[in-house]
Amino acid sequence: MDKTKTLSARDILNRFSHVARKQLGQNFLLDPVINQRIVSNLGDLNGKKILEIGPGPGGLTVELLSHQLEELYLVELDKRWIDAWTQLKTEFDLPITIIEADILQFDLSTINPSIVVSNLPYNVSTAALSRLWHHFHSYEQLLLMFQKEVADRICAQPNSKDYGGISVISQWLSDVKKIQTLEAGSFFPAPKIKSTVVKFTPRKITQTDEMISNMQQMLNSCFSQRRKKVIKALEKLIPNAHERLAQLGYSLDTRAEQISVEDFVKLCLEKQSH
């Protein structure tokens, strides 16, 4: 009998008696039915190498381990859960590599997963996504949970109030899709907000750290004052900004939220070439 079948996140939480730490943005998803439904969106996981960020008591972890993975990397900042998973690894002979690190500091290039999964801590979710962008080219897919408002911004389309820099870069680098929205009561302890799972399927495009950084700089400038005409920001970033904007079919009254992802990429390339 596979001993991992006896693992459950609720039992692990009860066994180690670790309470969620608010300062680490911890809210645990313990329901095995919900976790199974989330992981099912990844398809066939047999033989895959997967990175999970912040496993905690292992709601998603246990479900991932029900598949015949080649390796599961667990990046965890909380020493209590490092100790717990070290003990569980020995006890259940789990195919996991436990890494004690802050995902905002960890060198992601030192491991080579094809899939990234996480119920991201709310307080670092956008910063973690920003770091992951630089490695999208090496991943097949990412399945990440955010507070609903952040997921809405990631998936927002032009001409909407939620559309901004995080929308542009996420959709430039990947196809994004909302998978499921969860009520606060699905978590323990329950947060005050809803959460949404977003699936990212990276595009096969050429990207460099320099271009991503240039894009972030340009978007921060363009969206910093949403109600102002975008030409004010573009004039400081690219030569002949008026002509370039007109060539793309926009008037000088255009605001940043009206420019498509594709056209922001063209503007960024223009910025980078000068």
C-alpha positions in Angstrom: 0.0 0.0 0.0 1.2 3.5 -0.8 1.7 5.2 2.5 1.2 8.6 1.0 -2.5 7.8 0.6 -2.7 8.1 4.4 -1.4 11.7 4.3 -3.9 14.6 4.6 -3.2 18.3 5.1 -5.7 18.4 8.0 -3.9 15.5 9.8 -0.5 17.1 9.2 -1.8 20.4 10.6 -3.2 18.7 13.7 -0.1 16.5 14.1 2.4 19.4 14.2 0.0 21.9 15.7 1.4 24.9 13.8 -0.8 27.9 13.7 -0.9 30.1 10.7 1.3 33.1 10.9 -0.4 36.3 9.9 2.9 38.1 9.3 3.8 35.5 6.7 0.4 35.8 4.9 -0.5 32.2 5.7 -4.0 30.9 5.0 -4.2 27.1 4.6 -6.4 25.3 2.1 -7.1 22.0 3.6 -10.1 20.6 1.7 -8.8 17.6 -0.4 -11.7 17.9 -2.9 -10.8 21.5 -3.7 -7.1 20.8 -3.9 -7.7 17.8 -6.2 -9.9 20.0 -8.4 -7.1 22.7 -8.6 -4.3 20.2 -9.4 -6.4 18.5 -12.0 -6.0 21.6 -14.2 -2.3 20.6 -14.7 -3.1 17.4 -16.6 -0.8 14.4 -16.5 1.9 15.0 -13.9 3.6 11.6 -14.1 7.4 12.0 -14.4 7.2 15.8 -13.9 9.4 18.0 -11.8 7.3 20.5 -9.9 8.1 23.5 -7.7 5.7 24.4 -4.9 6.1 27.7 -3.1 5.1 27.7 0.5 3.6 24.2 1.1 2.6 24.8 4.7 0.6 21.7 6.0 0.4 20.5 2.4 -3.0 20.9 1.0 -1.7 21.1 -2.6 1.4 19.1 -1.7 -0.5 15.9 -0.7 -2.5 16.1 -3.9 0.7 16.5 -6.0 2.3 13.6 -4.3 -0.6 11.3 -5.3 0.9 11.5 -8.8 4.1 9.7 -9.9 6.3 12.8 -9.8 10.0 12.7 -10.6 10.7 15.4 -8.0 8.8 17.9 -6.0 10.7 21.0 -4.8 9.2 22.6 -1.7 10.4 26.2 -1.1 9.4 27.2 2.4 10.3 30.1 4.6 8.7 29.0 7.8 11.2 26.8 9.8 8.4 25.0 11.5 7.1 23.5 8.2 10.7 22.8 7.0 11.1 20.6 10.1 7.7 19.0 9.6 8.3 18.1 5.9 11.8 16.9 6.7 10.3 14.4 9.2 7.5 13.5 6.7 10.0 12.9 3.9 11.8 10.3 6.0 8.7 8.7 7.4 6.9 8.3 4.0 9.9 8.2 1.7 8.6 11.2 -0.3 10.2 12.3 -3.6 10.7 15.9 -2.3 13.6 18.3 -2.1 13.0 20.7 0.8 14.5 24.2 0.4 14.5 26.6 3.3 14.3 30.0 1.5 12.4 33.2 0.9 11.0 32.9 -2.7 11.8 36.7 -3.1 15.5 35.9 -2.5 15.9 32.3 -3.7 17.8 31.8 -7.0 15.2 30.1 -9.1 17.8 29.1 -11.7 19.3 26.5 -9.3 16.4 24.2 -9.9 14.7 23.0 -13.1 11.0 22.3 -12.6 8.6 22.3 -15.6 5.6 23.3 -13.4 5.2 25.8 -10.6 2.3 25.6 -8.1 1.4 27.8 -5.1 -1.2 29.1 -2.8 0.9 32.2 -2.7 0.9 34.2 0.6 -1.1 37.3 0.0 1.6 39.6 1.2 4.2 38.5 -1.4 2.0 37.3 -4.3 2.7 40.1 -6.8 6.4 40.3 -5.8 6.7 36.5 -6.3 5.0 36.7 -9.7 7.4 39.5 -10.7 10.3 37.2 -9.9 8.8 34.2 -11.7 8.3 36.3 -14.9 12.0 36.1 -15.5 11.9 32.3 -15.6 8.6 31.8 -17.5 10.5 30.7 -20.6 11.6 27.6 -18.8 8.2 26.5 -17.4 5.4 24.6 -19.2 2.7 26.0 -16.9 2.1 27.7 -13.6 -0.9 27.4 -11.3 -0.9 30.2 -8.7 -3.5 31.4 -6.3 -4.0 35.1 -5.6 -6.4 37.3 -3.8 -9.3 37.8 -6.2 -8.5 41.5 -6.8 -5.0 40.6 -8.0 -6.2 37.8 -10.2 -8.7 40.3 -11.8 -5.8 42.6 -12.6 -3.7 39.9 -14.0 -6.4 38.8 -16.4 -7.8 42.3 -17.2 -8.3 43.5 -20.7 -7.6 47.0 -22.1 -10.1 49.7 -21.4 -10.9 48.4 -18.0 -10.1 49.8 -14.6 -8.2 46.7 -13.6 -5.9 46.7 -16.6 -2.4 47.7 -15.7 1.3 46.7 -15.7 0.7 43.3 -14.1 -1.9 42.6 -16.8 0.4 43.6 -19.7 3.5 41.6 -18.6 1.5 38.5 -17.5 -0.3 38.4 -20.9 2.8 39.2 -22.9 4.7 36.3 -21.4 1.8 33.8 -21.1 -1.8 32.9 -21.8 -3.7 33.5 -18.6 -6.9 31.9 -17.4 -8.9 32.1 -14.2 -9.5 28.6 -13.0 -11.6 28.9 -9.8 -12.6 31.5 -7.2 -12.7 30.3 -3.6 -14.7 31.8 -0.8 -12.9 33.0 2.3 -14.4 30.1 4.3 -12.5 27.6 2.2 -9.3 28.5 4.1 -8.1 28.1 7.6 -7.9 30.6 9.1 -10.4 32.4 6.9 -9.1 35.6 5.3 -11.4 38.6 4.7 -11.2 38.2 0.9 -11.9 35.7 -1.9 -9.1 34.0 -3.7 -8.7 33.0 -7.4 -6.5 30.4 -9.0 -4.9 31.5 -12.2 -3.2 29.3 -14.8 -0.3 30.7 -16.8 0.8 28.9 -20.0 4.1 30.6 -21.0 4.4 31.6 -24.6 7.3 30.4 -26.8 8.8 33.9 -27.2 12.2 35.4 -26.9 12.5 37.2 -23.6 15.4 38.6 -21.7 15.8 39.9 -18.2 16.7 43.3 -19.7 13.5 43.4 -21.7 11.3 42.4 -18.8 13.0 45.1 -16.7 12.6 47.7 -19.4 8.9 46.7 -19.8 8.4 47.1 -16.0 10.0 50.5 -16.0 7.9 51.7 -19.0 4.7 50.4 -17.6 5.3 51.8 -14.1 5.8 55.2 -15.7 2.8 54.9 -18.1 0.3 53.7 -15.4 1.6 55.8 -12.5 -1.0 58.5 -13.3 -3.8 56.6 -15.1 -6.0 59.6 -15.9 -3.2 61.5 -17.7 -2.4 61.1 -21.4 0.2 58.4 -21.9 2.2 60.5 -24.3 3.5 62.5 -21.3 5.3 59.3 -20.0 6.3 58.1 -23.4 8.0 61.3 -24.3 10.5 60.6 -21.6 11.1 57.0 -22.7 11.3 56.9 -26.4 12.3 59.3 -29.2 9.6 60.5 -31.6 7.0 59.3 -29.2 4.2 61.3 -30.9 4.9 59.7 -34.3 5.3 56.2 -32.9 2.0 56.4 -31.0 0.2 57.6 -34.2 1.8 54.8 -36.2 0.2 52.3 -33.8 -3.2 54.0 -34.4 -3.6 56.0 -31.2 -4.4 59.6 -30.7 -2.4 61.9 -28.5 -5.3 61.8 -26.0 -4.8 58.1 -25.4 -4.4 56.8 -21.8 -2.3 53.9 -20.9 -5.3 51.6 -20.1 -6.3 51.9 -23.8 -3.1 50.5 -25.2 -3.0 46.7 -26.1 -0.5 44.3 -24.8 1.0 43.8 -28.3 1.4 47.6 -28.7 3.1 48.0 -25.4 5.6 45.3 -26.5 6.3 47.3 -29.7 6.8 50.4 -27.6 9.1 48.6 -25.3 11.2 47.3 -28.2 11.4 50.9 -29.4 12.6 52.0 -26.0 15.2 49.2 -25.8 16.7 50.0 -29.2 17.6 53.5 -28.1 
